[in-house]
Structure formats: structure tokens, C-alpha cells
């Protein structure tokens, strides 16, 4: 899916960008921050809804700008559980993984290693 832009005042908001690798793996692409996370939340939930019993979100192509990404991952995780599905997180940027460990969030999420 191509990345689109919406201009609100002086702020540019990037839409969510995902790439299906196979039926169980999706690559998340783009800058994830406070301004883009809501688009990623909605699109990610849609992808989870259409997935089989297991889905892996690959984060190897994201740019992390703040900790809003952790809230996004927790929201996806909770949504997956509500859909009786298992969500794995792959290729999490080291900086984000360290923050997750400091906050104990790594115990909630399933990181693929």
C-alpha cells in the first residue's frame, strides 16, 4: 500500500503502511509516532481481524520516534486476544525493546526472537 499524506495546519500526518509477506506475516513500514499511531492502530486491527489464528507483525522497517509505539503494540495485542488470535512482534528495534523491558511490557507482548 502506498503511503499517503494529509496536511492539517502545519502538520503532515502519514497514513499507515503495511506489506503482506505471507498469510501469517505482515511488515509494518514507516515512521511511528504520536501523529501517525492512530492510522496504524486502525489498519493493524483490520489486518488482525482478517488473519488466521496467528499473525506476526515485522517491525524491521519502522522508525521509532517516541514511546507511542508501545501503546500501539499493546492495543494490537489486546485486540488480537479479543479475536482469539496470537500476535507476535518480530524484528523490534533494539531501543524500543529496551524501553519495553524497562516498563515490564516485554512480559505482556510476544516478541519473536
N, C-alpha and C positions, 0 to 999 in steps of 0.2 A: 504494500500500500504506500502511495506517495505521501510525503509529509506536506501538510497544508499549513497556512498561517492565517491568523485572524488578528487584525490590528485593533486594539482597544485603547484609545487615547494614545499615549506614547509607548505602550507596552505591546510587544509581539507575543502572541500565545501560539505555541506549536501544538499541532494535533498529534495524537498517538500514532506510533509507527511500529507495526509488528510484522514479522516474516515467518510463515509456517515452514519449519524444517521437515517435519513429517507429522503423522497423525497424533503423536504424543509430545512433540517438542515445538516450541514457538520462541523465536528470537525477538527480544524487546530491543528497539533501536531508538536512540535519540537522547536528548537532554531531559533528565528527570529532575524537576524542581517544584517549588511551591506553585508556580504558574502553570505547569503542564500536567501535574499529577492527576487532576480530576479527569482529563481526557483519557489518560492511561487507565485510570480506575474503571471507567465505564466500558471501554473497549476490552480490557482484560477480563471483566466479568462476563462479557458476551462470549469471549473465546472459551472461558472456563465452562460456561453453560453448554457450549456445543462440543466440548471434549468428551472423551470416553471416561473411564474410571480414574485415569492417571494423566497428569499434564505436567510438563517441565517448562518453566519459563527460563530461558537462557538470557542472562544479563551481560554477556560479553561485549555488547555493542551499545552500552549506555554510558552517559556522562552523568555522574552524580554531583549535584551542586549543593544539596542540603539533605537533612535527615527526613524530609517528607517522603522519601523513597521507602523508608522503613514502615511508615504508616500505610503506604500503598501495598507493600508486601503482606502486612498483617491483614489488611482488608481483603486482598485476594485470597489469602489463606482461610479466613473465616467464611468467605463466600463459597470456596471450594468445599469446605466441610458441610455447609448447609445444602450443598448439591450432592452430597455423598461421594465426593471425589478427593483424590490426593493430589496436592500441588507440591512440586519440587522446585527449588530455586538452584539454577546452575550458573557457574562462572560469575559469581558475585564479586564485584570489585573488592579488593582487599580492605580498602578504607571503610567501606560500608559493612563488611563482615566484622571488622574490629569494633565498630560502633554497636553493632547488633550484639556482640559478645559482652561489651561493657554494660549494656542495658538489659542483658538476660534474654533478649529477643531471639537469639540463636536457639534457645531451648523450645520456642514455640514453632518456629519455621523449620521446614525440612530443606536443608542445604545439601545439594548433591556434591560430593567430593570425589 
